[in-house]
Amino acid sequence: KALRIDSENSLYWRKYSQITLKLNLFEESTKGFKKCIKLSDNSLDIWLSYADVLTFIGDINDVWLLLIEAQKMYPNSFELKYRMACLQMLFMKEKLAIQLFESALKDDFNYHKELISLFPEVFKLEIIKQSIEKFKKQ
């Protein structure tokens, strides 16, 4: 017996995104994350996963817009601040990047390690290394 797919069920789209992501079908997984958000599944992990996939496939302008939207719901999220800081470094907006990065370091110092593989070029920058060292000592 075939299962009926409820295309308006955010749980279905969440699972769809997870499965397609594990299969390295990144473009497909973004469709699922987008549908989750459209269906008001606004959990932070959906926003973060969607942003990470977009970052991985190189849509950094779309990632920035997505993070701005997510920050409206989660204004104190250090996970969002870290990602925004890394993007700002890629956009060559060093001052804003360091403000966001150091704010995130204050909120949760160890979380920056989770993003090294997503933003390797950012974590090679001397200014980022200096910020990490500065907060490591606190």
Buried (B, 14 or more C-beta within 10 A) or exposed (E): EEEEEEEEEBEBBBEBBBEBBEEEBEEBBBBBBBBBBEBEBBBEEBBBBBBBBBBBBEBBEBBBEBBEEBBEEBEEBBBBBBBBBBBBBBEEBBEBBBBBBBBBBEBBBEBBEEBEEBBEEBBEBEEBEEBBEEBEEE
